[in-house]
Amino acid sequence: MRVLHLTSFDRWTGASAPAFAEVEALREKGVDAHYAFATGASLESKLGHLPFTHSIFHRAHTPRAVIRSVNALRALVREKNFELIHCHLSHDHWLGYIARRPLKRVALVRTFHARRAFRGDLLSRRLVAGTDAVAIVSPALADHPLIAGRSARLTPPPAEPRYRPDGPDVRSEIGVSPETFLLGFIGKISPGRGFEDAIRTLALLRLRDEAYRLLIIGRGDHRPKLEELARELRVDDSIIWAGYHEDDLPEHFRAIDLLLFTARGSDEGHRAIIEAMACGTPAASYPIPGTDFVLGSLASSMRSPVATPEALAALVHDLFAKGDLSELKRRSLERVADFAYGPAADRLLELYDDAFTAIGARP
């Protein structure tokens, strides 16, 4: 089988990372899977040297750029004899839909990564109707009317093999003692991403025990506002601003005792929780749609009853007071095994079977 995944984006964020992980998972399974993306930024510098990646899309969405991208995609599909195009974003979904029209027996698949990707206009409904199979990264997305009756396959983000419990961590490097209760938070530092609630949770916890500290992984223009909040709450000296990390992110996950999760990210598969658990780090979350699926049997003990810093702080304090983090680590690793490359590839192959069956049913 020859499969081409698309993200018409140029940066390693949002759907790009899980899409590429799916390509790797399929290749480990023996599928000739490739990945196409937009030129000119971090994705090209990170992945462009690989023989199964193709920087063919133009970043601009002007009519001329769209025509060039469609032509480049169609030429690539013909050259490599791809049997299936797997789209991850709305723009590349349209590119794939248009590019494959004159191509015979090429299947078209779309994964929806977030609720905001669903659009109810006539053209979007036509696009989905003309797609052979659809997938969602979280069961929380299954109720959207746009995919009603489509039997969407659940394909959560795979955990890359580099996220594992054994290996070095940065705890001593960042000056954190073994006695410290180190919490973690990760994401783009921008409004609405839950950073304020994580800092307020830290402040409440430190009223109970000053051994708590918070490691923030990420970058963004919102940081000065967060630093001001930390000073107001008198926890500025308890926060470690680690900046952005990608290649050594597993070392940072291994350093923390517990990941805080207080807002959905750009991809609602909640990849941060999956990657942290794969490193043996449990996650304490707000009751955000889809987190119950990711946490599995841990959800009852690792999700706060309401989305407030007070509720999350009480949950975290009880977890540390019970001293059963080693058991939570074991259960996290047990749960995350379902997100490994093997099961992820199997789910994708079931999705592709749906698509090829749909093609075969066409007149």
N, C-alpha and C positions, 0 to 999 in steps of 0.2 A: 504494500500500500504506500502511496506517495501523497503526503499531506502538507499543505502550506498554511501556516498560521499567520495572521495579519494583525498588526497594531499600527495604525496610521499616525503614529506619534514618534517623537524624537528623543524622549527622555525615559530614564529608568524609574518610572513611578506609575501609580495607578495600576492599570491592567497589564503593563508591559512585563513586569517581573513574573507574575503568575502565568502569563501566556508563554513566556520563554521556558519556564519550568515545565509546562506541559509538553513543549517540544522535546526537552531533554528526557522527560519520562517516556514519551513515545519512542524515542531513539533507543533508549535502554531496552525497550520491549521488542526492538527489531524493526520498527516502522521507520521508513525514510521520511522523517518529518523535517520541515524547514521553517524558517521564520523571516518574515518581511516587515520592514518598518520604515520610518521616515529618515531622511538624511540630515546631517549637519549638526548633531548635538551629542549628548552623552551616550545614547544607545549605539551610535555608530562607532564611537571611540571604544566602547566596552565590548561590542559584539561583532564589529565589522570584519575582524580577521578570521572569523570562523567560516568554514566552507559551506555550511548549511544556513547561513544568514544572508539577507539581501536588503540593502538600503536602497529602495526603489521609489518610495513615495516622496512627494514634495510637501513641505510643511504648510505652505499656503493652501487655502481652500477656494481660490479663485477659479472661475470656469476653465481658464487655460491650464492651471495647475492640475485640476481634476482630470482633464482630458489626458494630460501627460502621465498622470499616475495610473489611470485606467489602461492606457496603452502599454505602460511598463509592466503592469501586473499581468495583462493578457499575454504579453510576450514571454514572461517568466513561466507562466502556467504551461504554455505550449512547449517551451524549451525543455522543461523538466518533466513534462507529462504528469503533472499533478492530477490526482483523481478527486481531491476534495480541498475546498478552501474554507478555512476556519477563521471567522472574524470575531473581534473582541470589542471594537468600538463602533459607534454609529457611523462615522465617516468611512471607515474601512469596510463596514457592512455594505454601504452603498457602492463603494468601489468594487467589491467582490461581486455584488449583484449585477452590476453593469458589465464588468469584465467577462463574466462567465456566460453571458447570454448567447453568444455565437458558438460557444464551446460545447461539444456534445458530451453528455454523460459526466459532467463535472459537478459534484455535489457541493452545496453551500450550507454552512453551519454557522450559527451565531451563539456566543456566550454573552449573557447579560451579567455585568459585574456590579451593578448598583441600580437602585430604584429610579434614580434620575435619568438613566439611559432609556427608560420606557417612554415612548411618545405616542400619544393617541390620535395624531392627525391621520388623514386619509393615506398619505404617501407612506407613512411609517407602518400602517396596517398592511398596506400592499407589500411593502418590503418583507415583513415577517411572514406574510402568507406565501411569498415566493421563496422562502427559505426552507430547506429540506428537513432540518432538525434544529432545535434550540436547546440551550443549556442555561442553567443558573448556578451561581456560586454559593447560594444560600437558600434553604427552604423558605426563608422569610420573603423571598421574591416570587414565590410560586403563585400567589393569589392575584397577580396583576392581570387585568382584563386583556391586555395586548397578547398574552400567550395562553389565554383560556382555551382549553381543549387541545393544546399542543403536546401534552405529556412531556414536559420539559425534563431533561436529565439533570441531575444534581452533580456538578463537577467543582467541588471546592478547591481552593488553591493548594497545589502540592507543596510539601515541605522539602526544600532542597537538601541533599545529603550532607552538605556542610553544616547544617543545623543539627548538632548532635550533642549529647551531654558530656562526652569526654573531650578534653582539649584544654588549652590555656584560657584564662580569663584576665580581665584588666583590673581586678579589684585592688591589688597592691599598687599597680601603676597609677591609679587615681587616688591613692591614699586612703582607702577604706579598710578599717580593721575587721577582723573576723567577728567581733562582737556587735558590729553595727547591723541594724536591720535595714538593708538597702533595698528600697523600692525603685522601680523603673517605669519610665514612660517614654513612648516613641511616637514620632509623627512630624509632619510639617508644622512648623511653629507659626500658625496663623489663627485668626479668630474662628471660634466654633469648633475647634478640634479637641476640646476637653482639657486643655492644659490648666485653666483656672481651677477646675474642680480637682485635678490631681494635686495642685499646690495647696488648696484648701484642705484636702484630705490629709496631706502631710502635716499641716499646721495643727489639725485636731489630734493627730496621732502623737505629736510631740508634746502636747499637753499631758498625755498619759505617760510617755516615755521618751526621753531625749535621745535614745539610741537610734531613732528613725532618721534616715536620710533619703534623698530622692535623686536619682540619676536621670537626667533628661537627654534623650538622644534625638537630635534633629536640628534643623536650622530654619530661619524665617524672620521676616520683618516684625513679627509680633513679639519678639523676645523682650524689647525694652519695657513694654507694658506688663509682661509677666514678671520681670525683675522688680518693677515697681510694686506689684501686688505682693511679691515675696517679702519685700522690705516692710510693707504695711503689716503683714502677718508675722513678721519677725522670724522668718525661716530662710532668709536669703543666704545665711551661712551654712544651711543644711542642704542646699541644692548644688549639684554638680552639673554644669552645662557641658555636655560631652561633644556637642556639635554633630555634624552629619557623619554617619559611618555606614559603609556598605560591605566592603571586603572583610572587615574585621567585626561585623555586627554579631556573629555568634559569640565572640569573646566578651562582648558587652552583655549579651543576654545571660551568659553563664555567670557573670559577676553579680547580678542582682538576685535577690531572694524571692521577689514577687513582682510581677508586672501589673501595673494599674491600667485599666481600659475603661475610659469614661466617655468616649464618643466614637461613632463609626468613622472610618476613614474614607478615602476616595474609592476603595474597593471593598464592598460589603461582604466579602468572604472572610474578613477579619484575619488577614494573613499574619499580623503581628502576634496574635495569640498563638496561632499554629507554630510559628517559628520559635517563639519563646518556649512553648511546651516541648518542642523537639530538642531544645537545649537543656531540658530538665527543669525549666523555670515555670512554676504555676502562674496563673493569671487570675486576678480578682477584678471582676467586671461589673459595670452597671448592667441593668436588665435591658440590653440593647438587642433588637431583633436579630436573630441568627446566632447570637453568642451561646444560646442553650445548645444548639446543634454542635458547634465547635467544641464546647466544653464536655459534651456528652454527660456521663454520670456525675461529673464534677460540678455541673451547673447548680445543683441544689445547695452546694456548700461554698461555691466560688462566685455567685452572683448576688449582689446586694438586693434587698427587697424593693427598694426604690432608688431612683437616680439622684441621690444627694451625697455630698461629701460626708455628712454625718453617718449615713447608713454604710457607706463604703469604709469609713474609718473604723466603725464598730466591727464590721466583718473582718478587716485586716488585723485589728488588734486581737480579736478572738483567735484567729489563725495562728498568730505568733505566740499568744499566751498558751495555747494547747501544745505547742512545740511539735506538731506533726507535719512539718514541711517536708520531711523525707518521704512520708507516705503520699503526700500530695505530688511530689516529684515523680514517684513511681507510677501513680495513677495518670499523671500527665503524659508520661512517656508511653504508657499503655494505650491511652486514647489517641495519641498523635500517630501511632502506627498506621491508622486508617488513612492518613494523609500522605503516606510515603509514595514514592514514584510508581511502585508496582500497582497498588490499588488505583492510583490516579490514572494510569494508562488503561487499566481495565475499564474504568468508567468512560473514558474517552472512546474506546473501541466500541462500547455499547452504543454511544451516541452516534458514531459513524455508521454502525449497522442500521440505525434508524434512518439516517440520511440516504444510504444506498437503497434501502427498502423503498423509501419514498420515490426515488428516481425510477426504480423498477416498476412502480405502480403508475407512472405517468403514461398517458396515451402516446 
